[in-house]
Amino acid sequence: MISGIMRGVDCVFCGIVNGKVPSTKDYEDEYVVAFRDIHPEAPVHVVVVPKRHISSLDTTTEADTELLGRAQRVCAKLVSKLGLTSGYKLNLNGGRYQEVKHIHYHLKGGFVGGGE
């Protein structure tokens, strides 16, 4: 069973999880939320976030395996739901490339004619 949700005070993604920061959600369940990126880099750009605060991939443990797997399954569902089956990118940034220190995936697609 995935352990409880920890909501950090200073994390914008935790604010979205708590409903204190507005977002346009494409998916939400007990463990994961997916919402539109406020600075999209593609016609479809969704951020998929575990509700439990984990700062980055390199801080995960075996106990996080189920939660991360669930987040990736949500990404797979969104590929179909958002019509991205002809092509998409899924990114997980870390270190200096991770702007928000809450583990998250960027699902990007929707380019017409492959104009990526």
Steps between C-alpha positions, in 0.01 A plus 500: 500500500626848414574698815323823600522839335744755638424854392793742517429861585739667255443277197282630215408144398393421856290817479331358190445168679344690794280711273670820619661567160263501201561259213327345201487131586486220247508220757486447874478200728598428859873494419569699182388825338558613141457860391585733211843665515470878539790548255427233237777387268260306276136521390428245776724534806383326816687469830443172687573522872482249784294658778753392761793741497821337378766756417674319212573164341834469679328521840259214430511165676352157436194620693429748215494236225123447497425873502741571212355210304152638555612842374638341182175307448314832527730635228405201282128564558545866408677409175178332389257747660675804347546345155880478510536142375676610180784654699589651834791575731516410868767682703615469860753769593740503792771710659558833329243405234219464758336838556245382761648272765207256498543197276287532187467391140445729200280340234527694174345445160239615254738636240345513153711342228780409742607865535682442826 
